[in-house]
Amino acid sequence: MHQPSASSAPAIETMLAHRSIRRFKPDPIPDEDIRRAIEAGQMASTSSNVQAYSIIRITDPAIRSGIAELAGPQPKVVECGAFFVVCADVRRHMLLTRQSGEEYDAKLEAFLVAVIDASLFAQNACVAFESMGYGICYIGGLRNDLNRVDELLQLPRGVYPLYGLCVGIPGEDPMPRPRVDIDGVLFENGYPSDDEVMRHIGSYDEVYEQYMLERSGKQATWSAMMASKYTKASRVDVGPYYRAKGADVS
């Protein structure tokens, strides 16, 4: 009987070669490549087949420029071959419950499922794009001003923009960013002690500091960056925006 082997899995090689690309060539992406990658994205696992996601391709230069500005500004949003907004989407479910004469009543679980579904879909699509030779970069800065995004895209209730996605021909060749050692995230039968967690972080700091020196000449550890990042709340209007669009997080 054939035994699965990582050594014969090109998808793994594609994933291990991932780098976020921040400079793109201006070449457009053929529609057939986009449709093929999105089709692959749709084959991601989806809870109870709810398929609670959608993706909006932004081709209008004014909308792209608006999103690029509020997200940073981030010029790559305008410069990449294709730009998308990935959405958790329960609009279909709202319409179907209304059609059946019922009232849509789904709380945190429905919102959580939609966010997970959309992220699995997006990552599948990204791996598909990368397997074709394109580069990608997620744009979390989209959440800097969701009300403005909503205004630009005229989104109905039940559609929750999560992040942007740049796709295109890479205009740079950055080194891969190192991750925490696998034993720092792969545990067995429970969670390790805090001392064990900190030991793995210490080892990662050494690797990450060297990466930062080679990449930018700056001396920085991952632990210092995370401690700074999580001592002050950011994007505090995200929750109120999603609740206003129909997400019941109770």
N, C-alpha and C positions, 0 to 999 in steps of 0.2 A: 504494500500500500504506500502511495506517495506521502511523504512527510513534508509539511510546509517548511520553508527555509528562508531566513532573512537574506541570505546571500544571493537569492534569485528573485528579489523583490525590487524592481525599479522604482516603485512608488516610494519606498523607504529612502532610496538614494535622493530622490527629488526633495523629500521633506528634510533630510539631513543637510541638504545644500542651501536651505532657505536663508536669505538675507532680506531685510527690509530695504527697498530701493527708494532713495529720496531724490534722485536726479534721473529724468527720463528723456529719451529722444522723442521728438514731436510726432513720429510716425503714428498714424491711426491704426487701430486694431480692426482687422476684418470682422464683419458681422458674424460670419460663420464660426470664427474662433470664440467670439463672445457667447454665442448661443450654445456652442458645444460645452464650454466651461460651466455655464449656468445649468445646463442639463445635468452635468456631473454633480454640480452642487445640490440639485434636487434629489439625488440618490443618497444623500446623507440620511442617517437615522432621524426619524421624527416621531415624537411621542404620540401613540395612538393614531398615527397618520393624520394629525391635525394640520401639518404643513403651515405652521403659523409664521410665515415670513414672506417678504417680497423684497425686490431689489430695484431701485430706480436708477436708470442710466441718465446721467446729466450731460446733454449735448448743447444746451443753450449757454453761450459764452457768458451772458450776464449772470445767470444762476451760478455757474462755476466760479466766476470771479467773486460773487457774494459769499459763497461758502469758503473759498480760499482765504478771503479777508477775515471772516469771523473765526476761522479755525486756527489762526496764528498771528499774522498771515502765513500761509503755506503755498508758495508759488507752484509746487508740484501738482497741486489740485488742478491748476489750469494747464500745466505743461504736459501731463501724462497723456498717453494715447487714449485712455478711457477712464472716466470717473463715475463711481456709483455711490448711492446711499443705501446701506443695508438697513432694513426695517424689520422689527418684530411686528407681526400683522395679525390681529384678530378681527379685522373688519369683516372678512367673509363669515366668520362665526356669528358676529352681531347681526348681519343681514339674514343669515339662515334661521336664527332663533326668532327674529322678527317675522320672517315669512311663515314660520310654523305657528305664529300666534302667541309665542312665549316671550318672556323678558330675559334679555341677556344678563346673567348673574354669575360671574366668574371672578374669583378674588385673586390673591397673590399667586396661587398655583398656576392659573392661566397665564398671567404675565410672565412668571418664571419660565414656564414651558415655551412661551413664544420667544423669549430672549435666548434660551438654550437652542431651540430649533433654528433660529436665525443664525446663530453663531456656528452651529454645525454645518449648515448650508453654506455659509460664507467661506469657512475654512476648506470645505470640499472644493468649492469653486476656485479658491486660491491655489490649491495644490494642482488643480487641472490647468490653470493659467501657467503656473511655474513649469509644469511638465511640457508645455509647448514652447518654453523658452522666454516667457514674459517675466517681468518683475512686478512685485506688488508692495503696497504699503497701506496698512490700515490708518485711518484718520480719526482718532478719538477726539481731536479738537472740534469735531462737528458738534459736540455737546457743550461747547463754550457758550452757545446761544441757540438753544433749541427753539425758542419762540421765533427767532429770525429764520431758522431753517424751515419751520412750519409755514411761515409767511411766504417764503420763496417757493415752496413746493405745494402749498395749498393742500395739506394733508387732512383727510377726514378723521373722525373719531375712531379709535381702535388701531391706528397705524402709528407705530413708535419708532422714529429714526434712532438708530443705535450708534452708528459710526459710518464714516466714509471709507471708500476703497479706491486707491489709485492702482491702475494697471497699465503697463506699457513696456516698451523695449528699454532695458536698462541703459542709462547713460553714465553709469559708474560701476565699479567692481569692488564693493566693500568686503572686508573680511567678515566672516560669520561672528555674531556676538555669542560668547560662551554662555552656557546655562549652568545652573546648579548641578553638581554631580548627581548621577542617577540615583545613588544610594541616599541622597538627600531628599528625594521625592517619592521613591519606591519603598514602601514599608510593608511589613507582614503582620497580619492579625492585630493591628492596633497602631497607635501613634507613639513615636519615640519620646524620650524625656527631653526637657528643654535643653539640658546639657548636650545631648546628642544633636539636636537641631542647631545649636550654636556652634558646635564643632564643624558641621558641614558648611555653615555660613562662613566661618573663619577660613576654611580651605578655599571656598569660592571667592572670597575677597582677594586672596593672593592672585588667583587666575584673572579676576576681573580688573584688578588694578593694573596688571601688565597689559591687558587688552586696551584699557583706556589710554595708557601711555603710548602704545603703538598707534592707536587710532587718532588721538588728538593731542598727544603730548601733555595731557592733564593728568594729575594724580588724584584718583577718586576710587573709593571702595563702594561696592554694592550696598553694604550695610549702612554706610553713612548716607547714601542717596535715599534709601528706603526710610530711614529714620527721619530724614528731612521731609520726605513726601507725605508721610502719614502722621504728622503732628499738627496739620491744619486742614480742615475740610475744604474741598474744592468743588466747583460747579454745584453749589447748594440749591440752585433753581431746577435741577434735573428732576428731582422727585415731584415737586409741584407741577411741572410741565406734564410728566407722564400721567399723573392723577387727573389733570384737567382734560387729557385726551382719552380718558376712560379706563386707565389702569387702577383697579381697586387692590391696593397692597395690604389690606387688612386680613 
